[in-house]
Amino acid sequence: MSRTYDLVHRTTYTYPQEVTDSYGRTVMTPRDLPGQTVLSSHVEVDPAPADTAVQHDYFGNRTTFYAVTQPHTTLVVTARSTIEITRVQPDADALPQVAWDEAAEVVATGSAAAAFSSDVLVQVREMVLPSTHVTFVDEVRAWAQPSFEPGRPLAQVVVDLCHRIRRELTYRTGSTTVHTTQRQLLAQRAGVCQDFAHLMIAALRLHGVPARYVSGYIETLPPPGREKLRGADASHAWVSVWVPGAGWVDADPTNDQLVDDRYVVLGWGRDYHDVPPLRGVIFTEGRGSKLSVQVDLVPSGSPAFE
């Protein structure tokens, strides 16, 4: 069983005064992965760039660099992709029942290094460290403590953290910014998907369990009898946890589930700082800009988003 999606992600910047030069880097091209095949993908920039190049970053994410050197007051970056998804949602009960503290011990000591390559050992060890948006604070440790009973299987810990985030925190658009900390999130008890992912990652890393931040999309379904709104989807974020014997297992605390075939992976890193869809610099005498983002993830063959 497979699903094929057409994906359009368009970002529009409007500037109050003329911009002479704009340099940017996108992470808007999905990854080729087991269970996810990119059939086609390209990034369009308007005005047309004087220079562009496709590269792969440290984490293996596909990035597109562009340099627009003609004056402009509007910049539009559009990524179009077609992706086939054959991913099967894991059954938490069928995952290896290794205890979370045993997994942490393996990472800390390399005691099972023969079970995986040195490259993998480096990858998992760097995912237990604090990072730009994932901090180790007492508030996170206290919040997470009930989930980490000694000897509890890591798969159960992952499921429990997802349950608790969904149950104890409120999803509220606009309640946070990219700079919101885990301490602030726990104080106000409201946030968005990237906040929930950062909190879950912090809880796992604090206990020595490797966890990384995943950026991508999830197919959203309209209420029964209603037509899906065009351009109303958005980027999504979730967590990937290293489970010995199973590898990286993706879990979505916002929706309280393990990741299935409705998800498309763009890329991953230590936290949001590593995989924003678009970052760059501009040269202008003006101040500020207006940002508009439109995303469509629809079954292939649906009317194209323009």
N, C-alpha and C positions, 0 to 999 in steps of 0.2 A: 504494500500500500504506500502510495506517495502523494505528496501535494506539490503542485508547481505554482509559484507566486510571481507576479509582476510587482516590482517595488520601485516607487518614485519618491525621492527625498529632495525637496527643493528649499533652499535657503536664500532669502532675498534681504540684502542690506540697502537701505535708502539713507543717503547722507545729506545734511543740510547745505553743505558747500562741496564744491568740486574736489574729488580725490584724484591726485596725480598718479599715484602708484599704489597697487595693492598686491601683497604677497601672502599666500595662504597654503595651508596643508589640510587635506580632508582625510577623514577615516569614514568613508561612505560607501565603500565597496565590500560586500559580504565576503567572508572567508570560505574557501573550499575545505570541507571537513568530512569525516565519516558521518554519513547521514545528512549531509548538506552539500549539494553540488551547484556551483555557479555556472549557469548555462550561457549567460552573457552579462556584461556590465560595462558601463562607461560613464565618465563624468564630463558634463558640459559646463563651461564657464562663459558668461556674457557680462561685459565685453570679452571678445576673444583674447586669450592670453598670448603674450609675446613668447612665453616659454612655459612648458609643462613637462612633467615627468612622473612616472609611476615607480614607486619604491616600496620596500618592506621595512617596517620599523623593527626595533629590538625584539618585540613580542611576535613578529611574523605577520602583523596586520598589514594589509595592503593600503598604502596611502598615495594620494595624488597631490603633487606640488604644482602650483600655478603662479605666474607673475603677470599681472595686468598692468601695462605701462602707458595706456592711453587714458586721458582724463575721463572721469565718469562720476555720476551722482547716484547710480544704482548698480549694484553688483548682484548677479544671480548665479548660484552654483547648484546644478541639478545632477543628481546621480540616478541612473536608470539601470535596473538589474532584473534578470529573470533567474529564479532559484528553484531547484528541485529539492524537496525535503522528504527524506525517508526515515528520519529519526523516530525511534520508538521511546515513549515515556518509560523511564525506569520504574520498577516496582521496588519500593523502599525495603520491603520485607525480603526481597530476593537479592539485595546487595550483600556483599561480604559483611558479616556481623563483627568486624573488628572494633574493639573499643576505641573511643576517641583518645583516651590517654595513651593507649598502645600506639596509635597512629602518630601522636605527638612525639612519643619516644623514638619511633623509627626515624622521623625527620630530624630530631635533635641530635641523635647519635650516629645516624647512618647505619644502624645495626642490621638493616636488611638491604644494604647497598647492592648486594648481588642480585636483588630482585629487579633492579632498574638501573639504567645507565647513569653515569656521572652527570650528564646534561640534565636528566630528569631530576636528580637530586638537587642540583643548583636551582632548577625551576621551582621546586616545592619549598626549598629553604628561603628563597627570596619572597615567597608569598606568606611567610609568617612574620614579616617585619612590618613596623608601622610605616605609613606613607603619607603623602600630602593631605589626603582627605580621610585617612583612617588612623585614628589616634588611640593610644592605650591610656584610658582614664578610669578612675575608680568607679564612676557611675556606670560605665559599660560592664565592668567586671561584676558589680553588684546585680545589675539587671540580668546578666547572662547566667549567673551562678546556678539557679534552679535547673537549668537545662543540662548542666555538666556534672551529673552524678558519676562518681568514680566507677569505671567499668562499663558504662552505658555504651551500646553500639553507636558508632559515629553516624550511621544512617538515621538512627532514631533522634540523635541530637539535631541533625539537619532538619528533619521533619518538624521537630518540636520548635526550633527557632522560627521556622516559617509560620507555624501556627500562632506563636506568640506575637510576632510582629503584626500579623493580620488582625489578631484579636485585640491587642493592647494599644496599637497606634492607629491613628486616623489618616487616611489618604486625603490630602487637602491641597489642591493646586494653588500655587502662589504662596504657600505658607513658609517656604524656605528658599534659600539661594544656593548657588554652588559652593558657597563658603560656610554653610551651616555645619556646625560640628555635631558629633554624636552626643556630647553633653547638652547642647541646646535642643537637639531633637528629643532626647529623653525628658527634658524639662517641659517642653510644650506638647509632646505626645502627638504631633502631627507632622506630616512631611509628604514626600513623593518617592517614586521608585528608587531614584539614586540614593536618597537618604536611607531607605530601608536596606538597600544593598550594602551601603557603607557600614551600617550598624551591625548587620549579620557578619560581615567580613571581620569587623573589629572584634566581635565576640569570639569568633573562631580563632583568629590569630592570637588573641590574648591567651588562649589555651594551647597554643602551639600547633594548631591545625591549619594547614595551608588553604587559603581561600583567595580567589581572584575576582575581579570586577569584570562583568561581561556587558558589552553594549550591543544593542540590536533592536529588534522589533517583535511585536506580537500581533497576530491578526485579531482585530477587534470586530465583534459581531453586533449588529444593530438589534434593538428590541424586536420581538416577533411582529411581522407585518409592516415594519418600517424599512425604508431603503437606506443603505449605508451612505453616510455623508462622504463626499469626496474631499480629500485633503484633511480629514479630521483625525487621522491616526497620528501617532507621535513616536519618537524614539523611546525605547524601554531599556531597563537595566536590571540585571539579576546577578546571581552569585554562582561561582563554580568552586566546588570543594573537592580536595584530593582525598579519595577513599582508597586505602591500600587494597589491591586486588581488583579494583574496578576502574581506577584512574580518576579523571576529573568528572564529577557528577554535577550537573547544573540544576539549581533550585531557584525558584522565583518567590521571594518572601512577600512581594506586593500582592500576588494572587494565590499564595499559599499552595504551591504545587511544584512538583518536579517538572522540568521543561520537556515539552512534547513537540509534535510536528507543526504546531502553530507559530513557532518561534523561528526567527532568522538571526543568526549570529553575525554581527559586523566585526567585532574584535574584542580583545581583552587586554587587561593590564593590572597594575596594582590597585588603581582606583580610577575615578572619572578623569583625573588629570592626564592620564596616559592615552585616553581614547575619546576626546571630544570630537563630535562630527566635523567641526571646522574650527580652525584657529589661524591667526595671521596678524599682519600689521598693515596699516595704511598710512599714506602721507597726504595730509590735508591741513588747511588753515582753520577748518571748522571744528566744532566740538559735538560729540554725540553721534548717534545713528539710530535708525529704526530697523528692528529685526522682525522678519516674518518667516515662519517655517511651516511647510506643508508636507505631509507624509501620507502616502498611500501604499498599503500592502494588501493586495487583492488576488484572488485566484486568477491564474493566467488565462487570458482570453476575455477578461472583463473589459468594459469600455476604458480606454486609456485615459489617464489623468493628464490634463494639459495645464 
